[in-house]
Amino acid sequence: MNQPFKVLVADRRHTGYAHIICDEMAASAKARGTGIAKRSPEYIGQKMLEGKAVIAFSPEGEWAGFCYIESWSHGEYVANSGLIVAPPFRKSGLARLIKQATFELSRKKYPEAKIFGLTTGLAVMKINSDLGYEPVTYSELTQDEAFWQGCKSCVNYDILMGKDRKNCLCTAMLYDPADHYTPQETSTHFRQKAKVYERLLRLKRTLLGKYLKRKTSFAL
């Protein structure tokens, strides 16, 4: 990594960045051609006020990245969501720093909670694996209706519901503090299976994309 980024827990001083964070989340998802559960600037700002977000800045003080945490099922599950890095700072290692800080914040606030994430990217899967996350089925995630309602704004919501919330374009990953492999074990496993995961992600995009097209054509 070339730059000493400043990564810290966000607070009321940072709420003014909420709009640019939301805009960058939407722009990034559109560029990648993937879905995203949209969040309003007010929602992001509230996460900052609650101390449930991590924000990053460049050495010059420019906003560089963000992530936040959400709790579900009365604190039994925690999601690390909305990871975003500003375009000038991508491929710098910042995403890893933000994920690490968000993971540590989650463990501090909810030490007994299962921490999970949904991602469409192999790079984020690798970062999660380095932290001790394992790929899991959707059935191992929270079944809290409020969480799944948050997916309504995602362009892939029809796929999710058409598959009875058992599958979608995202890959689910979970860290269970009561039953987990060490980060070294999950990281090694990911490196060994990286090519397999990459093929599975491509296959999932192809098959579920075809499923959505068929469903759309039948509805016409």
C-alpha atoms as an extended CHARMM CRD file, in Angstrom:
* protein
*
       220  EXT
         1         1  MET       CA              0.0000000000        0.0000000000        0.0000000000  PROA      1               0.0000000000
         2         2  ASN       CA              1.4320000000        3.3820000000       -1.0170000000  PROA      2               0.0000000000
         3         3  GLN       CA             -0.4350000000        5.7150000000        1.3230000000  PROA      3               0.0000000000
         4         4  PRO       CA             -0.9550000000        5.8630000000        5.1050000000  PROA      4               0.0000000000
         5         5  PHE       CA             -4.7470000000        6.2210000000        5.1090000000  PROA      5               0.0000000000
         6         6  LYS       CA             -6.5520000000        7.3720000000        8.2240000000  PROA      6               0.0000000000
         7         7  VAL       CA             -9.2580000000        4.8190000000        9.0740000000  PROA      7               0.0000000000
         8         8  LEU       CA            -11.5020000000        5.5840000000       12.0550000000  PROA      8               0.0000000000
         9         9  VAL       CA            -14.9260000000        5.0370000000       13.5740000000  PROA      9               0.0000000000
        10        10  ALA       CA            -17.2540000000        7.6500000000       12.0510000000  PROA      10              0.0000000000
        11        11  ASP       CA            -19.1720000000       10.1180000000       14.2400000000  PROA      11              0.0000000000
        12        12  ARG       CA            -21.2250000000       13.3210000000       13.9500000000  PROA      12              0.0000000000
        13        13  ARG       CA            -18.2630000000       15.1820000000       12.4260000000  PROA      13              0.0000000000
        14        14  HSD       CA            -18.5710000000       13.0210000000        9.3130000000  PROA      14              0.0000000000
        15        15  THR       CA            -22.3030000000       13.1640000000        8.5620000000  PROA      15              0.0000000000
        16        16  GLY       CA            -21.6610000000       15.7200000000        5.8290000000  PROA      16              0.0000000000
        17        17  TYR       CA            -20.1000000000       12.9610000000        3.7440000000  PROA      17              0.0000000000
        18        18  ALA       CA            -23.2970000000       10.8750000000        3.7030000000  PROA      18              0.0000000000
        19        19  HSD       CA            -24.5120000000       12.1750000000        0.3180000000  PROA      19              0.0000000000
        20        20  ILE       CA            -21.2380000000       11.5780000000       -1.4970000000  PROA      20              0.0000000000
        21        21  ILE       CA            -20.9950000000        8.0940000000        0.0390000000  PROA      21              0.0000000000
        22        22  CYS       CA            -24.4860000000        7.1500000000       -1.1820000000  PROA      22              0.0000000000
        23        23  ASP       CA            -23.7880000000        8.5640000000       -4.6490000000  PROA      23              0.0000000000
        24        24  GLU       CA            -20.5360000000        6.6290000000       -4.9160000000  PROA      24              0.0000000000
        25        25  MET       CA            -22.2120000000        3.3900000000       -3.7890000000  PROA      25              0.0000000000
        26        26  ALA       CA            -24.8370000000        3.7400000000       -6.5320000000  PROA      26              0.0000000000
        27        27  ALA       CA            -22.2760000000        4.7170000000       -9.2010000000  PROA      27              0.0000000000
        28        28  SER       CA            -20.0110000000        1.8030000000       -8.3050000000  PROA      28              0.0000000000
        29        29  ALA       CA            -22.8450000000       -0.7310000000       -8.4650000000  PROA      29              0.0000000000
        30        30  LYS       CA            -23.9580000000        0.6160000000      -11.8460000000  PROA      30              0.0000000000
        31        31  ALA       CA            -20.4200000000        0.4560000000      -13.2440000000  PROA      31              0.0000000000
        32        32  ARG       CA            -20.0230000000       -3.1510000000      -12.0970000000  PROA      32              0.0000000000
        33        33  GLY       CA            -23.4500000000       -4.1010000000      -13.3830000000  PROA      33              0.0000000000
        34        34  THR       CA            -24.4120000000       -5.5120000000       -9.9860000000  PROA      34              0.0000000000
        35        35  GLY       CA            -27.2200000000       -4.8280000000       -7.5650000000  PROA      35              0.0000000000
        36        36  ILE       CA            -27.0410000000       -2.9630000000       -4.2960000000  PROA      36              0.0000000000
        37        37  ALA       CA            -29.4420000000       -2.4430000000       -1.4320000000  PROA      37              0.0000000000
        38        38  LYS       CA            -29.7580000000        1.3280000000       -1.5450000000  PROA      38              0.0000000000
        39        39  ARG       CA            -29.4350000000        3.4220000000        1.5910000000  PROA      39              0.0000000000
        40        40  SER       CA            -30.3950000000        7.0700000000        2.0370000000  PROA      40              0.0000000000
        41        41  PRO       CA            -27.9800000000        9.7760000000        3.2480000000  PROA      41              0.0000000000
        42        42  GLU       CA            -30.1220000000       10.0190000000        6.3700000000  PROA      42              0.0000000000
        43        43  TYR       CA            -29.6320000000        6.3110000000        7.0670000000  PROA      43              0.0000000000
        44        44  ILE       CA            -25.8670000000        6.5380000000        6.5410000000  PROA      44              0.0000000000
        45        45  GLY       CA            -25.7110000000        9.6310000000        8.7340000000  PROA      45              0.0000000000
        46        46  GLN       CA            -27.5660000000        7.8410000000       11.5160000000  PROA      46              0.0000000000
        47        47  LYS       CA            -25.0550000000        4.9930000000       11.4070000000  PROA      47              0.0000000000
        48        48  MET       CA            -22.3030000000        7.5400000000       11.9530000000  PROA      48              0.0000000000
        49        49  LEU       CA            -24.1470000000        9.0860000000       14.8990000000  PROA      49              0.0000000000
        50        50  GLU       CA            -24.5520000000        5.6220000000       16.4470000000  PROA      50              0.0000000000
        51        51  GLY       CA            -20.8500000000        4.8300000000       16.0900000000  PROA      51              0.0000000000
        52        52  LYS       CA            -21.6470000000        1.9530000000       13.7530000000  PROA      52              0.0000000000
        53        53  ALA       CA            -19.6100000000        2.9800000000       10.7310000000  PROA      53              0.0000000000
        54        54  VAL       CA            -15.9940000000        3.2270000000        9.6140000000  PROA      54              0.0000000000
        55        55  ILE       CA            -14.7460000000        6.0430000000        7.4110000000  PROA      55              0.0000000000
        56        56  ALA       CA            -11.3640000000        6.5480000000        5.7420000000  PROA      56              0.0000000000
        57        57  PHE       CA             -9.4450000000        9.6010000000        4.5550000000  PROA      57              0.0000000000
        58        58  SER       CA             -6.3380000000       10.1690000000        2.4780000000  PROA      58              0.0000000000
        59        59  PRO       CA             -3.2840000000       11.8500000000        4.0310000000  PROA      59              0.0000000000
        60        60  GLU       CA             -4.5800000000       15.1030000000        2.4990000000  PROA      60              0.0000000000
        61        61  GLY       CA             -7.9300000000       14.7220000000        4.2610000000  PROA      61              0.0000000000
        62        62  GLU       CA             -9.9540000000       13.6520000000        1.2020000000  PROA      62              0.0000000000
        63        63  TRP       CA            -12.7690000000       11.1670000000        1.7730000000  PROA      63              0.0000000000
        64        64  ALA       CA            -11.5030000000        7.7740000000        0.6210000000  PROA      64              0.0000000000
        65        65  GLY       CA            -13.8200000000        4.9980000000        1.8230000000  PROA      65              0.0000000000
        66        66  PHE       CA            -16.6190000000        3.7860000000        4.0710000000  PROA      66              0.0000000000
        67        67  CYS       CA            -18.4460000000        0.7850000000        5.5630000000  PROA      67              0.0000000000
        68        68  TYR       CA            -21.1660000000        0.3520000000        8.2090000000  PROA      68              0.0000000000
        69        69  ILE       CA            -22.6080000000       -2.3240000000       10.4600000000  PROA      69              0.0000000000
        70        70  GLU       CA            -26.1860000000       -3.4250000000       11.0470000000  PROA      70              0.0000000000
        71        71  SER       CA            -27.5450000000       -5.7750000000       13.7090000000  PROA      71              0.0000000000
        72        72  TRP       CA            -30.3750000000       -8.2570000000       13.1660000000  PROA      72              0.0000000000
        73        73  SER       CA            -32.3630000000      -10.8390000000       15.1220000000  PROA      73              0.0000000000
        74        74  HSD       CA            -31.8950000000       -8.9660000000       18.4090000000  PROA      74              0.0000000000
        75        75  GLY       CA            -28.1400000000       -8.7520000000       17.9800000000  PROA      75              0.0000000000
        76        76  GLU       CA            -27.6180000000      -12.4140000000       17.1170000000  PROA      76              0.0000000000
        77        77  TYR       CA            -26.3620000000      -11.4260000000       13.6580000000  PROA      77              0.0000000000
        78        78  VAL       CA            -24.3270000000       -8.4720000000       12.4490000000  PROA      78              0.0000000000
        79        79  ALA       CA            -23.8040000000       -7.4750000000        8.8250000000  PROA      79              0.0000000000
        80        80  ASN       CA            -20.8730000000       -5.4600000000        7.5190000000  PROA      80              0.0000000000
        81        81  SER       CA            -22.4550000000       -3.5620000000        4.6560000000  PROA      81              0.0000000000
        82        82  GLY       CA            -21.9290000000       -0.8350000000        2.0950000000  PROA      82              0.0000000000
        83        83  LEU       CA            -18.1740000000       -1.2060000000        1.6280000000  PROA      83              0.0000000000
        84        84  ILE       CA            -17.0740000000        1.4900000000       -0.7950000000  PROA      84              0.0000000000
        85        85  VAL       CA            -13.7270000000        2.9660000000       -1.7980000000  PROA      85              0.0000000000
        86        86  ALA       CA            -13.5150000000        6.2330000000       -3.7500000000  PROA      86              0.0000000000
        87        87  PRO       CA            -12.2060000000        5.6850000000       -7.3060000000  PROA      87              0.0000000000
        88        88  PRO       CA             -8.8100000000        7.4300000000       -6.8470000000  PROA      88              0.0000000000
        89        89  PHE       CA             -7.9280000000        5.0670000000       -3.9910000000  PROA      89              0.0000000000
        90        90  ARG       CA             -9.0000000000        1.7010000000       -5.3780000000  PROA      90              0.0000000000
        91        91  LYS       CA             -6.4470000000       -1.1080000000       -5.6440000000  PROA      91              0.0000000000
        92        92  SER       CA             -4.4370000000        0.5290000000       -2.8760000000  PROA      92              0.0000000000
        93        93  GLY       CA             -5.2570000000       -1.9240000000       -0.0950000000  PROA      93              0.0000000000
        94        94  LEU       CA             -7.7200000000        0.4700000000        1.5040000000  PROA      94              0.0000000000
        95        95  ALA       CA            -10.7070000000       -1.8890000000        1.1720000000  PROA      95              0.0000000000
        96        96  ARG       CA             -8.8600000000       -4.4280000000        3.3090000000  PROA      96              0.0000000000
        97        97  LEU       CA             -8.1090000000       -1.8180000000        5.9860000000  PROA      97              0.0000000000
        98        98  ILE       CA            -11.7490000000       -0.7110000000        6.1070000000  PROA      98              0.0000000000
        99        99  LYS       CA            -13.0550000000       -4.2890000000        6.2930000000  PROA      99              0.0000000000
       100       100  GLN       CA            -10.5980000000       -5.0840000000        9.0900000000  PROA      100             0.0000000000
       101       101  ALA       CA            -11.6520000000       -2.0010000000       11.0630000000  PROA      101             0.0000000000
       102       102  THR       CA            -15.3590000000       -2.7400000000       10.5220000000  PROA      102             0.0000000000
       103       103  PHE       CA            -14.8870000000       -6.3490000000       11.5790000000  PROA      103             0.0000000000
       104       104  GLU       CA            -13.1030000000       -5.2490000000       14.7600000000  PROA      104             0.0000000000
       105       105  LEU       CA            -15.8340000000       -2.7000000000       15.4940000000  PROA      105             0.0000000000
       106       106  SER       CA            -18.4740000000       -5.4020000000       15.0570000000  PROA      106             0.0000000000
       107       107  ARG       CA            -16.6370000000       -7.7470000000       17.4250000000  PROA      107             0.0000000000
       108       108  LYS       CA            -16.3350000000       -4.9620000000       19.9970000000  PROA      108             0.0000000000
       109       109  LYS       CA            -19.9890000000       -3.9320000000       19.8830000000  PROA      109             0.0000000000
       110       110  TYR       CA            -21.4540000000       -7.4150000000       19.4040000000  PROA      110             0.0000000000
       111       111  PRO       CA            -18.8990000000       -9.9470000000       20.7070000000  PROA      111             0.0000000000
       112       112  GLU       CA            -21.3230000000      -12.8930000000       20.6060000000  PROA      112             0.0000000000
       113       113  ALA       CA            -22.8880000000      -12.0980000000       17.2250000000  PROA      113             0.0000000000
       114       114  LYS       CA            -22.4270000000      -14.0100000000       14.0010000000  PROA      114             0.0000000000
       115       115  ILE       CA            -20.9550000000      -11.5950000000       11.4620000000  PROA      115             0.0000000000
       116       116  PHE       CA            -21.9870000000      -12.0140000000        7.8410000000  PROA      116             0.0000000000
       117       117  GLY       CA            -21.7540000000      -10.3250000000        4.4970000000  PROA      117             0.0000000000
       118       118  LEU       CA            -23.1070000000      -10.6470000000        0.9700000000  PROA      118             0.0000000000
       119       119  THR       CA            -20.8390000000       -9.9180000000       -1.9600000000  PROA      119             0.0000000000
       120       120  THR       CA            -20.6910000000      -10.3380000000       -5.7200000000  PROA      120             0.0000000000
       121       121  GLY       CA            -16.9240000000       -9.8280000000       -5.8840000000  PROA      121             0.0000000000
       122       122  LEU       CA            -14.0290000000      -12.2720000000       -5.5940000000  PROA      122             0.0000000000
       123       123  ALA       CA            -11.7750000000       -9.5830000000       -4.0790000000  PROA      123             0.0000000000
       124       124  VAL       CA            -14.1400000000       -9.0190000000       -1.1460000000  PROA      124             0.0000000000
       125       125  MET       CA            -14.4670000000      -12.7870000000       -0.7080000000  PROA      125             0.0000000000
       126       126  LYS       CA            -10.6950000000      -12.9710000000       -0.3050000000  PROA      126             0.0000000000
       127       127  ILE       CA            -10.6510000000      -10.1490000000        2.2570000000  PROA      127             0.0000000000
       128       128  ASN       CA            -13.4370000000      -11.8570000000        4.2150000000  PROA      128             0.0000000000
       129       129  SER       CA            -11.5870000000      -15.1680000000        4.1100000000  PROA      129             0.0000000000
       130       130  ASP       CA             -8.4830000000      -13.5010000000        5.5460000000  PROA      130             0.0000000000
       131       131  LEU       CA            -10.6360000000      -12.3770000000        8.5030000000  PROA      131             0.0000000000
       132       132  GLY       CA            -12.0240000000      -15.8520000000        9.1670000000  PROA      132             0.0000000000
       133       133  TYR       CA            -15.2990000000      -15.7720000000        7.2020000000  PROA      133             0.0000000000
       134       134  GLU       CA            -16.5230000000      -18.9240000000        5.4660000000  PROA      134             0.0000000000
       135       135  PRO       CA            -18.8730000000      -19.2340000000        2.4610000000  PROA      135             0.0000000000
       136       136  VAL       CA            -22.3040000000      -20.4180000000        3.6390000000  PROA      136             0.0000000000
       137       137  THR       CA            -25.7970000000      -20.9820000000        2.3000000000  PROA      137             0.0000000000
       138       138  TYR       CA            -28.4240000000      -18.2720000000        2.7160000000  PROA      138             0.0000000000
       139       139  SER       CA            -30.2030000000      -20.4570000000        5.2670000000  PROA      139             0.0000000000
       140       140  GLU       CA            -27.3540000000      -19.7950000000        7.7260000000  PROA      140             0.0000000000
       141       141  LEU       CA            -27.9400000000      -16.0310000000        7.6290000000  PROA      141             0.0000000000
       142       142  THR       CA            -30.4270000000      -14.0730000000        9.6900000000  PROA      142             0.0000000000
       143       143  GLN       CA            -34.0480000000      -14.7250000000        8.7890000000  PROA      143             0.0000000000
       144       144  ASP       CA            -35.0640000000      -11.3160000000       10.1320000000  PROA      144             0.0000000000
       145       145  GLU       CA            -37.6460000000       -9.9460000000        7.6730000000  PROA      145             0.0000000000
       146       146  ALA       CA            -36.2710000000       -6.4220000000        8.0970000000  PROA      146             0.0000000000
       147       147  PHE       CA            -32.9360000000       -7.5270000000        6.6370000000  PROA      147             0.0000000000
       148       148  TRP       CA            -34.4720000000       -9.0950000000        3.5440000000  PROA      148             0.0000000000
       149       149  GLN       CA            -36.8010000000       -6.1330000000        3.0760000000  PROA      149             0.0000000000
       150       150  GLY       CA            -33.6670000000       -4.0500000000        2.6850000000  PROA      150             0.0000000000
       151       151  CYS       CA            -32.9110000000       -5.9790000000       -0.5190000000  PROA      151             0.0000000000
       152       152  LYS       CA            -36.0340000000       -4.5930000000       -2.2070000000  PROA      152             0.0000000000
       153       153  SER       CA            -34.1070000000       -1.6980000000       -3.7260000000  PROA      153             0.0000000000
       154       154  CYS       CA            -31.5800000000       -4.0730000000       -5.3180000000  PROA      154             0.0000000000
       155       155  VAL       CA            -32.0310000000       -4.7380000000       -9.0490000000  PROA      155             0.0000000000
       156       156  ASN       CA            -31.6620000000       -8.4670000000       -8.3360000000  PROA      156             0.0000000000
       157       157  TYR       CA            -34.5130000000       -8.6170000000       -5.8230000000  PROA      157             0.0000000000
       158       158  ASP       CA            -36.7530000000      -10.5670000000       -8.2310000000  PROA      158             0.0000000000
       159       159  ILE       CA            -34.0880000000      -13.2650000000       -8.4960000000  PROA      159             0.0000000000
       160       160  LEU       CA            -33.7770000000      -13.4670000000       -4.7170000000  PROA      160             0.0000000000
       161       161  MET       CA            -37.5080000000      -13.8330000000       -4.1870000000  PROA      161             0.0000000000
       162       162  GLY       CA            -37.9450000000      -16.1420000000       -7.1630000000  PROA      162             0.0000000000
       163       163  LYS       CA            -35.4470000000      -18.4700000000       -5.4990000000  PROA      163             0.0000000000
       164       164  ASP       CA            -37.3140000000      -18.3040000000       -2.1530000000  PROA      164             0.0000000000
       165       165  ARG       CA            -34.4120000000      -16.3590000000       -0.6250000000  PROA      165             0.0000000000
       166       166  LYS       CA            -32.1590000000      -19.3860000000       -1.0220000000  PROA      166             0.0000000000
       167       167  ASN       CA            -29.9380000000      -17.9880000000       -3.7720000000  PROA      167             0.0000000000
       168       168  CYS       CA            -29.0480000000      -14.8150000000       -5.6350000000  PROA      168             0.0000000000
       169       169  LEU       CA            -26.0470000000      -13.2250000000       -7.3760000000  PROA      169             0.0000000000
       170       170  CYS       CA            -24.4050000000      -12.4940000000       -4.0250000000  PROA      170             0.0000000000
       171       171  THR       CA            -22.2730000000      -15.0180000000       -2.1730000000  PROA      171             0.0000000000
       172       172  ALA       CA            -22.9750000000      -15.2800000000        1.5570000000  PROA      172             0.0000000000
       173       173  MET       CA            -20.0590000000      -15.4420000000        4.0090000000  PROA      173             0.0000000000
       174       174  LEU       CA            -20.1980000000      -15.8720000000        7.7790000000  PROA      174             0.0000000000
       175       175  TYR       CA            -17.9580000000      -15.5870000000       10.8440000000  PROA      175             0.0000000000
       176       176  ASP       CA            -19.3360000000      -17.4370000000       13.8590000000  PROA      176             0.0000000000
       177       177  PRO       CA            -17.4240000000      -16.5640000000       17.0610000000  PROA      177             0.0000000000
       178       178  ALA       CA            -18.6330000000      -19.7850000000       18.7020000000  PROA      178             0.0000000000
       179       179  ASP       CA            -17.6340000000      -22.1270000000       15.8770000000  PROA      179             0.0000000000
       180       180  HSD       CA            -15.0870000000      -21.0390000000       13.3280000000  PROA      180             0.0000000000
       181       181  TYR       CA            -11.8160000000      -21.8890000000       11.6320000000  PROA      181             0.0000000000
       182       182  THR       CA             -8.8020000000      -19.6480000000       12.1710000000  PROA      182             0.0000000000
       183       183  PRO       CA             -8.2000000000      -16.8180000000        9.6650000000  PROA      183             0.0000000000
       184       184  GLN       CA             -5.1050000000      -18.6910000000        8.4950000000  PROA      184             0.0000000000
       185       185  GLU       CA             -7.2090000000      -21.7620000000        7.7160000000  PROA      185             0.0000000000
       186       186  THR       CA             -9.9630000000      -19.8870000000        5.8710000000  PROA      186             0.0000000000
       187       187  SER       CA             -7.4070000000      -17.7940000000        3.9800000000  PROA      187             0.0000000000
       188       188  THR       CA             -5.4780000000      -20.8800000000        2.8930000000  PROA      188             0.0000000000
       189       189  HSD       CA             -8.6860000000      -22.6190000000        1.8330000000  PROA      189             0.0000000000
       190       190  PHE       CA             -9.7030000000      -19.6060000000       -0.2510000000  PROA      190             0.0000000000
       191       191  ARG       CA             -6.3520000000      -19.4510000000       -2.0380000000  PROA      191             0.0000000000
       192       192  GLN       CA             -6.6300000000      -23.1360000000       -2.8590000000  PROA      192             0.0000000000
       193       193  LYS       CA            -10.1960000000      -22.7630000000       -4.1560000000  PROA      193             0.0000000000
       194       194  ALA       CA             -9.9880000000      -19.2780000000       -5.6920000000  PROA      194             0.0000000000
       195       195  LYS       CA            -10.3030000000      -20.5300000000       -9.2760000000  PROA      195             0.0000000000
       196       196  VAL       CA            -13.3010000000      -22.6420000000       -8.3330000000  PROA      196             0.0000000000
       197       197  TYR       CA            -15.0190000000      -19.6930000000       -6.6390000000  PROA      197             0.0000000000
       198       198  GLU       CA            -14.3210000000      -17.5170000000       -9.6560000000  PROA      198             0.0000000000
       199       199  ARG       CA            -15.9470000000      -20.0350000000      -11.9910000000  PROA      199             0.0000000000
       200       200  LEU       CA            -18.9080000000      -20.4380000000       -9.6420000000  PROA      200             0.0000000000
       201       201  LEU       CA            -19.4650000000      -16.6650000000       -9.5280000000  PROA      201             0.0000000000
       202       202  ARG       CA            -19.4610000000      -16.4980000000      -13.3340000000  PROA      202             0.0000000000
       203       203  LEU       CA            -21.7890000000      -19.4820000000      -13.5700000000  PROA      203             0.0000000000
       204       204  LYS       CA            -24.1560000000      -18.0030000000      -11.0070000000  PROA      204             0.0000000000
       205       205  ARG       CA            -24.3490000000      -14.7100000000      -12.9090000000  PROA      205             0.0000000000
       206       206  THR       CA            -25.0560000000      -16.5710000000      -16.1390000000  PROA      206             0.0000000000
       207       207  LEU       CA            -27.6730000000      -18.9860000000      -14.8020000000  PROA      207             0.0000000000
       208       208  LEU       CA            -29.5280000000      -16.5210000000      -12.6060000000  PROA      208             0.0000000000
       209       209  GLY       CA            -29.4290000000      -13.9310000000      -15.3720000000  PROA      209             0.0000000000
       210       210  LYS       CA            -31.1010000000      -16.4110000000      -17.7080000000  PROA      210             0.0000000000
       211       211  TYR       CA            -33.6510000000      -17.2330000000      -15.0000000000  PROA      211             0.0000000000
       212       212  LEU       CA            -34.6050000000      -13.5630000000      -14.6720000000  PROA      212             0.0000000000
       213       213  LYS       CA            -34.9150000000      -13.1610000000      -18.4490000000  PROA      213             0.0000000000
       214       214  ARG       CA            -37.2360000000      -16.1860000000      -18.6800000000  PROA      214             0.0000000000
       215       215  LYS       CA            -39.3700000000      -14.8890000000      -15.8530000000  PROA      215             0.0000000000
       216       216  THR       CA            -39.6080000000      -11.4730000000      -17.5070000000  PROA      216             0.0000000000
       217       217  SER       CA            -40.5700000000      -12.9630000000      -20.8740000000  PROA      217             0.0000000000
       218       218  PHE       CA            -43.3190000000      -15.0670000000      -19.2700000000  PROA      218             0.0000000000
       219       219  ALA       CA            -44.7610000000      -11.9870000000      -17.5950000000  PROA      219             0.0000000000
       220       220  LEU       CA            -45.0930000000      -10.1180000000      -20.9070000000  PROA      220             0.0000000000
